[in-house]
Every structure is written in structure tokens, then in C-alpha cells.
Amino acid sequence: MPYINLQITKGASREQKKTIVEQMTNTLVDVLGKKPEHIHIVIDEVDEDNWGFNGMLTSDYRGE
């Protein structure tokens, strides 16, 4: 049972998330030969104040 936990900052649309799930599923089917019904994908949206990189918060980097 493949399981993918994807963490992104908030703001992706439902359609974008749908595309992500479809494409990740297709990749696991194509590359590893997994059955789609066995693939689980969780998208965690993280607030930009709770995501940091390069010594700063994402919200500061984006000027929000």
C-alpha cells in the first residue's frame, strides 16, 4: 500500500489538488506497477507562518 504525504503551503485550488493526486497515482502505477486502489495520498496544507526555509518564515519571504 503506497502512501504519500505531501506538505504544501495553503492556497492550492481543489482542481490543482485533484491533478496532483491523479499524477502521483499515475506515476506509482507506471513506475512501480502499483494498483491505483491501493494508493493513498494525503495533502497537508501548512500555514505560511508555520513553514520556514533559508532562515525565514514563508510569510515573510512572500511579504505577507
C-alpha positions as CSV (number, residue, x, y, z in Angstrom):
1,M,0.0,0.0,0.0
2,P,1.9,3.1,-1.2
3,Y,1.3,6.1,1.0
4,I,2.3,9.7,0.0
5,N,2.1,12.6,2.5
6,L,2.6,15.8,0.6
7,Q,3.0,19.0,2.5
8,I,2.4,22.3,0.8
9,T,1.7,25.9,1.9
10,K,-2.0,26.9,1.8
11,G,-3.5,28.2,-1.4
12,A,-3.8,25.3,-3.9
13,S,-7.2,25.0,-5.5
14,R,-9.3,21.9,-5.4
15,E,-8.6,21.4,-9.1
16,Q,-4.8,21.6,-8.5
17,K,-5.0,19.1,-5.7
18,K,-7.0,16.8,-7.9
19,T,-4.3,17.0,-10.6
20,I,-1.6,16.3,-8.0
21,V,-3.4,13.2,-6.8
22,E,-4.0,11.9,-10.3
23,Q,-0.5,12.5,-11.5
24,M,1.2,11.0,-8.3
25,T,-1.1,8.0,-8.7
26,N,-0.2,7.6,-12.3
27,T,3.5,7.8,-11.5
28,L,3.3,5.0,-8.9
29,V,1.2,2.9,-11.3
30,D,3.7,3.5,-14.2
31,V,7.0,3.2,-12.3
32,L,6.2,0.7,-9.6
33,G,3.3,-1.2,-11.1
34,K,1.1,-0.5,-8.1
35,K,-2.7,-0.7,-8.3
36,P,-4.5,2.7,-8.1
37,E,-6.9,1.3,-5.5
38,H,-4.0,0.6,-3.1
39,I,-2.5,4.1,-3.3
40,H,-3.2,6.7,-0.6
41,I,-2.3,10.3,-0.9
42,V,-2.7,12.9,1.8
43,I,-2.2,16.6,1.2
44,D,-1.4,18.6,4.3
45,E,-1.7,22.4,3.9
46,V,0.6,24.3,6.2
47,D,0.0,27.9,7.1
48,E,2.8,30.1,5.8
49,D,3.6,31.3,9.3
50,N,4.4,27.6,10.1
51,W,6.7,27.0,7.2
52,G,10.3,28.2,7.2
53,F,13.3,28.0,4.9
54,N,16.5,29.8,4.4
55,G,16.3,31.2,7.9
56,M,12.9,32.9,7.5
57,L,9.2,32.2,7.5
58,T,7.5,31.7,4.2
59,S,5.0,34.5,5.0
60,D,8.0,36.9,5.5
61,Y,9.6,35.7,2.2
62,R,6.4,36.4,0.3
63,G,5.9,39.7,2.1
64,E,2.6,38.9,3.6
